[in-house]
Amino acid sequence: MLGVILAAGKGTRLQEIGKNLPKALLPIGEKTCLEHIILGMKDAGIQRFAVVIGHLGEMIEKRYGRGEALGVQIHYLKQDLSVYGTGRAVFLARELAGAEPLMVSYGDILIEPSNYKAMVELALREKTSVSSSNWIDDPTAGAAVYFSEDGYLEKLVEKPPKGTSTTNWNNAGVYVFQPLIFDYLAKLRKSPRGEYELSEAVRQMVVSGIPVKVHKISGFWQDIGTPEDVAAIRHLLEKS
């Protein structure tokens, strides 16, 4: 299985913090954000990684090289930010993944590490793709996740207007995909936001009848999009 980490974004919401440092290199405890994600996936059995870079990506390459210090193999894929979006970023890994499944994580999402292993095991056991969800007050800033009683994804609603969701489950930004995902990524068109969005490819899979299991995140989940988010996850890890 290939690990794919999306680390090309500019981190504009991080204000001064994100101007001279990519989000993936933000120190969270004794490790960077990227290191937390790689080591979590490594514990789930993943040894090969594709890190999609863009904004200040050369700093990531310089820091981690080919991954020897972490005991993994890292390939870097450079995203053209004029053709932007998480869908295009994952599509860059098509050749590296080949016929293997792939675990995908947004590079600014940190989760309790045991979730990586649980998702890999679920995907291998069920031979299906797996999305993840976390419980929040209102998924207006993310994507509302609707799933059946037996845990299959039924609907994803990207950036629902505040107060309109009838679910508290939010798209948590970590997936395990079967190689079929690349067929859907290849057909993506720009969203109303002008991006090629991974969530839209997942939505199209579900609409066409492809089963996608939903893993409910246990333990912590934290987006590190703002300085307040960074402070929150640092505080949480210091207490644990």
Secondary structure, DSSP 4 states (H G I P E B T S, - for coil): -EEEEEE----GGGGGGGTSS-GGG-EETTEEHHHHHHHHHHHTT--EEEEEE-TTHHHHHHHHTTSGGGTSEEEEEE--TTS-SHHHHHHTTHHHHTTS-EEEEETTEEE-THHHHHHHHHHHHHTSEEEEEEE-S-GGGSEEEEE-TTSBEEEEEESPPTT--S--EEE-SEEEE-TTHHHHHHT----TTSS--HHHHHHHHHHTT--EEEEEP-S-EEE--SHHHHHHHHHHHHH-
